[in-house]
Amino acid sequence: MLGRRIGLVSKLSGLLLLAGLSGAPSMLHAQGPVQGGQEHARNRGRLPTEKDVSRHMDFLARKDRLIRTGGTNLIFVGDSITDAWRSDPQREIFEDYFGRYRPYNIGIGGDETQHVLWRINHGELDGLKPKLVVLMIGTNNLANANRMSPAETADGVAAVVEAIRAKLPGSKILLLGIFPRANRSDDPLRRAVNATNAIIAGLQDRKTVYYTDIGSKFLDADGTLPGNIMPDYLHPNAKGYQIWADAVKAQVDGLVNSR
């Protein structure tokens, strides 16, 4: 496991140096291989942090029911954008496209990478053997009160990938680029999303981790994010969820059904 982890660290470190992103030196310092069990004290995105314990307990109960009745082949991990697959009207899209895999959705609104890490560490994946995990996380790291840099956010995403691989060594991971946010292409938050995605794309190895960025499918030709797809310029409506489902269905089917 340490070997896989150091490999991810090396890949991220090289990309950060090439990108010349602000904040990269401090993150790289925090990213160094752990010695003597020391934590990455400077990197908030990879320090497991408790949040929404009641939702976490609901997920554990859901997981136990799935295990008792045959398990799941597909897990979705993320924040409010993943969480909202449960809501009407997009819930029907979710069931139509992915229901045959008995999906387990553990998205929670407001979550950042460190919150997902805490939930993984406290059992949300234990006992499962899915074929595929679909992961999208990081937008809240960039915009919540913490206001992490793209470099720190990307390292938090890498930590989540590491945690999933440790818990589910036989599963594949489909890592999605963070969806575009903000109406204009020159908005600072849009640029932060793009910078983060440029880094996390390097986590792909096409053996266990696959990366895809479907963000352009939500945008107009000039890079504008339309309000009729994401009314608050962050969360998709049903039209946006249809775009998401159409964009990933073939890849999800292929990875779930591959040996």
Secondary structure in CASP SS format (residue, H / E / C, confidence):
PFRMAT SS
TARGET T0000
AUTHOR 0000-0000-0000
METHOD secondary structure of the structure
MODEL  1
M C 1.00
L H 1.00
G H 1.00
R H 1.00
R H 1.00
I H 1.00
G H 1.00
L H 1.00
V H 1.00
S H 1.00
K H 1.00
L H 1.00
S H 1.00
G H 1.00
L H 1.00
L H 1.00
L H 1.00
L H 1.00
A H 1.00
G C 1.00
L C 1.00
S C 1.00
G C 1.00
A H 1.00
P H 1.00
S H 1.00
M H 1.00
L H 1.00
H H 1.00
A H 1.00
Q H 1.00
G C 1.00
P C 1.00
V C 1.00
Q C 1.00
G C 1.00
G C 1.00
Q C 1.00
E C 1.00
H C 1.00
A C 1.00
R C 1.00
N C 1.00
R H 1.00
G H 1.00
R H 1.00
L C 1.00
P C 1.00
T C 1.00
E C 1.00
K C 1.00
D C 1.00
V H 1.00
S H 1.00
R H 1.00
H H 1.00
M H 1.00
D H 1.00
F H 1.00
L H 1.00
A H 1.00
R H 1.00
K H 1.00
D H 1.00
R H 1.00
L H 1.00
I H 1.00
R H 1.00
T C 1.00
G C 1.00
G C 1.00
T C 1.00
N C 1.00
L E 1.00
I E 1.00
F E 1.00
V E 1.00
G E 1.00
D C 1.00
S H 1.00
I H 1.00
T H 1.00
D H 1.00
A H 1.00
W H 1.00
R H 1.00
S C 1.00
D C 1.00
P C 1.00
Q H 1.00
R H 1.00
E H 1.00
I H 1.00
F H 1.00
E H 1.00
D H 1.00
Y H 1.00
F H 1.00
G H 1.00
R H 1.00
Y H 1.00
R C 1.00
P C 1.00
Y E 1.00
N E 1.00
I E 1.00
G E 1.00
I C 1.00
G C 1.00
G C 1.00
D C 1.00
E C 1.00
T H 1.00
Q H 1.00
H H 1.00
V H 1.00
L H 1.00
W H 1.00
R H 1.00
I H 1.00
N H 1.00
H C 1.00
G C 1.00
E C 1.00
L C 1.00
D C 1.00
G C 1.00
L C 1.00
K C 1.00
P C 1.00
K C 1.00
L E 1.00
V E 1.00
V E 1.00
L E 1.00
M E 1.00
I C 1.00
G C 1.00
T H 1.00
N H 1.00
N H 1.00
L H 1.00
A H 1.00
N C 1.00
A C 1.00
N C 1.00
R C 1.00
M C 1.00
S C 1.00
P H 1.00
A H 1.00
E H 1.00
T H 1.00
A H 1.00
D H 1.00
G H 1.00
V H 1.00
A H 1.00
A H 1.00
V H 1.00
V H 1.00
E H 1.00
A H 1.00
I H 1.00
R H 1.00
A H 1.00
K H 1.00
L C 1.00
P C 1.00
G C 1.00
S C 1.00
K E 1.00
I E 1.00
L E 1.00
L E 1.00
L E 1.00
G C 1.00
I C 1.00
F C 1.00
P C 1.00
R C 1.00
A C 1.00
N C 1.00
R C 1.00
S C 1.00
D C 1.00
D C 1.00
P H 1.00
L H 1.00
R H 1.00
R H 1.00
A H 1.00
V H 1.00
N H 1.00
A H 1.00
T H 1.00
N H 1.00
A H 1.00
I H 1.00
I H 1.00
A H 1.00
G H 1.00
L H 1.00
Q C 1.00
D C 1.00
R C 1.00
K C 1.00
T C 1.00
V E 1.00
Y E 1.00
Y E 1.00
T E 1.00
D C 1.00
I C 1.00
G H 1.00
S H 1.00
K H 1.00
F H 1.00
L C 1.00
D C 1.00
A C 1.00
D C 1.00
G C 1.00
T C 1.00
L C 1.00
P C 1.00
G C 1.00
N C 1.00
I C 1.00
M C 1.00
P C 1.00
D C 1.00
Y C 1.00
L C 1.00
H C 1.00
P C 1.00
N C 1.00
A H 1.00
K H 1.00
G H 1.00
Y H 1.00
Q H 1.00
I H 1.00
W H 1.00
A H 1.00
D H 1.00
A H 1.00
V H 1.00
K H 1.00
A H 1.00
Q H 1.00
V H 1.00
D H 1.00
G H 1.00
L H 1.00
V H 1.00
N H 1.00
S C 1.00
R C 1.00
END
